[in-house]
């Protein structure tokens, strides 16, 4: 009897695995879009590294909170060390760049190239305001999307999606994204150059969806901070 039950469980598992793998890239992206539209708030630790052409690396560790429907995101830096205790707030069309050492918050327009100081990689053809959207079809609008695999990992079963840049002579040739099955959120991204070398890799850790973040949490600036408006 126990053998039959065990066999039944294995059969159900295999059927579910096969069914999951039957999804097309468009279906995966549709599921991610539906998930993104339902999210009220998200909180996660963004880790990874930025790789310069000379091979040197910048380690990233950033505490990120966001409320997509309010168009508000907060990113507090732990690493690199030069940015430790600084934070950035993206609030609709404004960017607040807070520097801990001077206790100053400078306000930029979101389309100002100086707003983020070149911290995040630019995506050709897109305004680089540093915002993140769990809807990858929107995030990589105009890129070619393809399914690059489905596999089991320690985090769960994942889809591997590749976004190819349609533009020629660009810095970023393609982006590899790993998406958690059933949860429909990304857990990692790789930005790859035309020569195949890695430019940036990002990991989304300790993800918490709809955990009760408020706008006050995201918009907090020390009361004694000097505000400099550069818009």
Residue, then its C-alpha position, 0 to 999 in steps of 0.5 A: x500500500x505504501x509503495x502504491x501511495x509513493x508511486x502515486x506521489x511520484x507520478x503526480x510530481x512528474x505530471x506537474x513537472x511536465x505540465x510546467x515545462x509545457x509553458x511557452x515563453x509568452x505564457x511565462x511572461x503573461x504569468x509574470x505580468x499578472x503577478x506584477x499587476x497584483x503586487x502591492x509591495x515587495x521587499x528584497x535584498x539585491x546582491x551581485x556585481x558590476x564588472x568593469x572592462x578592465x576586469x575590476x568588480x564592484x560588489x552590490x548589496x542593496x536593501x530594496x523596497x517598492x510599491x509599484x502602483x504608487x511608482x515608489x522605490x527605495x534602495x538602501x546601500x550596504x555595498x559598495x563600501x563607498x555608498x554604504x548608508x546612502x539611499x535612493x528614493x524613486x518617487x514617480x518622476x523624481x529621484x532623491x539621492x541621499x548621501x550619509x556623510x553630508x546628510x544631504x538629499x538631492x532631488x533630480x528629475x527621473x530622466x536626469x542622467x546624473x540622478x543615479x550616478x551611473x550605478x545601474x547598467x543602462x538598457x539601450x532604448x529605455x529611460x534609465x530611471x533605475x525603476x524595476x518592474x516584475x513584468x519582464x515583457x514591459x522591462x525588456x520591451x522591444x527585445x526578443x524573448x526566448x525560453x532557454x530551459x527549465x530545471x530544478x534548483x535549491x530555490x525551486x523549479x525555474x524557467x530560464x529566459x533569454x532577452x536578446x537586444x535587437x539593436x546593433x553595436x550596443x553594450x548589452x547583447x542579451x540578458x539571462x533571467x531566471x524565473x521562479x515557477x509558480x511564484x512568477x518572480x525573477x531570482x537572478x539576472x545576467x547582463x551579457x556583452x556582445x563578446x560573451x563577457x559578463x557585465x552585471x549579475x544580480x540576485x534577488x534574495x529574501x523576497x517578501x511580497x505584500x508584507x505590509x510596506x507603507x509609503x512612509x517607510x519608502x519615503x523616509x528622509x532624516x528630519x535634519x537632512x539638507x534638501x537640494x532640489x536640482x530639478 
